[in-house]
Amino acid sequence: MGQMTILEAVLSLAGFTGSSIAGGLTWDILKHSGAKIIRSFKSRFASGEKKRFSGEEECEEFLKELAEKTPNSRKNPYKDVKIIYEDYAQNPDEDFIAEFQQWIEASKISFEQMRDGNVQPVSVRIGHQENTGSGTIVNAGIINHNYR
């Protein structure tokens, strides 16, 4: 396995040791299995009176960088988080790291569920499709499933 990413180092520091979350968390895994985690980050940092980013897309870009870049120091990956945050923030302040740590702690259950494979993938089942002859396909019997 390669080097830890900044996000993996932060999670390891927060007590997520010996798991696929503290070692092996990639952006693809987070994006596809951690939608709840990404949503909670966006709602905390992209809106409200203490808005930290210009929008949800910027929040996602920030998380992507944390999930792809390696830390300069495994002992204090929050330095790297702060440096990356300052590249994005319009008005960076010292409270961000404390809030980020609180978000990590508040998201602990979601990270554990992702680690354990207890995410809730959503799918749509289409009963059948009908071609009306005009090139339009009608989907019939659509059912939304939320497995688990």
Secondary structure, 3 states (H helix, E strand, C coil): CCCCCHHHHHHHHCCCCCCCCCCCCCHHHHHHHCHHHHHHHHHHHCCCCCCCCCCHHHHHHHHHHHHHCCCCCCCCCHHHHHHHHHHHCCCCCCHHHHHHHHHHHHCHHHHHHHHHCCCCCEEEEEEEEEECCCCCEEEEEEEEEECC
